[in-house]
Amino acid sequence: MSSLRLGCLPNLRSLFLQGNKISQVEGLEQCRELRHLVLDRNKIRLLTETSFCAQWKLTELHMEENRVKELYYLTGLDNLQFLFLGMNRIQVNHSSRFASRRLCLLNLCRLHGEFTESSAFLLHSRCCMKVPS
């Protein structure tokens, strides 16, 4: 992603990069106005402490059909309202406490594996989980 030179677009509000074989979320540091980010159908395995370090205004994040295992570095996304993580390999544990006070839709549908007792922490009363029909 860093090869895209997104720093040249500091006022970018929406970014759609689905289906691009992206393996790491990086290069978004200068995109401080970003509100919507779509990274579905990529090869993202790992999120780092700098993946979303300047995305305070991000309200919607789509990362379905990736290879994400842990959510630890989603902690700085305070304005996040919609989070889509279906078809990943997420292992929910106590280090995955990323709850945004504004989060109103958390889609964890079709995860590889099963929900554990600790995953109930993520489905707090502020959130509603989208269930498959």
N, C-alpha and C positions, 0 to 999 in steps of 0.2 A: 504494500500500500504506500510506503514512503516514496516509491518511484513515481507516484502520481503527482507529487509536489502540490499537495492540497493547501500548503501554507500560502500559496498565491491567491487563495480564495477565502480570505478571513471572514467574509460576510455570508458564506455558504450556509443555507438553512436546511436543505434536504440533500441527502446523498444516497444513491441507489447503486450498490456494488454486488448484487446477487449473481451467483454463478460465475465467479471469476477466479476460482482456485486460490483464493487468499488464505494464507496459513497463519497470519499474525495480524492483529489490529495494531497499527502504528501509523505515525505521520499525521495525526489529527490535532496535534498540540495547538496550531494556530487557528483552527476552525472553532472558535469560541461561541459562534452564533448558531451552531448546529442544533437543530431541533429533532430531525428525523433521520435515522441511520438504518439502512437495510443491508444486511450482510448474509442473507439467506443463501443456502446451497453453496457454501464455500468449504474450505478445509481447516477452519480455525479450531485448534486444539487447546490453546493456552491463552489466557488473558494475563497481561502483566500490569504492574502498578502504573505504567505510563499509557496503557491502552486507551483509557478514557479520562486522563488526568485534567483536561481542560474543558470537558463537556458538561458543565454545570447546567446548561440550558436544555440539554437533551431531554425530550419528553417521550420519544418513541424509539425503541430499539428492537430490531428484528434480527435474530441470529438462529433461525430454524435450519435444520438439516446441515449442521456442522459436526464437529467432533469435540465440542466443549465438555470438559469434565468437572470443572469447579467454577464457582461464581464469586470467589473471594474479592476480586478487583472491580466489582461493580459498586463498591461502597460510596464513591463520590458522586453518584448520579442522583442528587437530591430532588430534581424536578421530574424524574422519570415517572410516567403515568402508564405506559403500555410496554410490556416486555414479553417477547415471543421467543421461546426457547425449545419448542417441540423438535423431536427427532435429533436429540443430542445424547451424550453419554454422561449426563450430570450425576454426580454422586453427592447428594445433599448431606452436609454435616454441619457441625457448629461453626466452622469457618466460613460458611456461606451466608452469613447474616448481612444482607445487603438492603434490607427493606427501606424503601423510600416512603416518606410520609404521604406522598401524592400518588403512589402506585394504586391503580384501580383495576388493572387487568394483568394477570400473570398467567401466561399460557405455558404450562409444562406438559402438555399432552404428548402422548406417544414417546415418552422417554424410554431409553434402553434401561431396563432394570425396573425396580418397583419403588414406590414411595416408601420412605422409612418414617419412623416416628418423628425424627427431627425435621422432616420436610414439612410437617404441620406448622412449624415456626414461620415458614415462608408464606403460608396461606392464612395469614392473620386476618382478623375481621375487617381490616381496611381493604382487603383484596378480594377479588372474586376470581376463581379459577375457571377458565373456559374449558368445558368438558366436551368431548366428541359426541356427535349426535348419532 
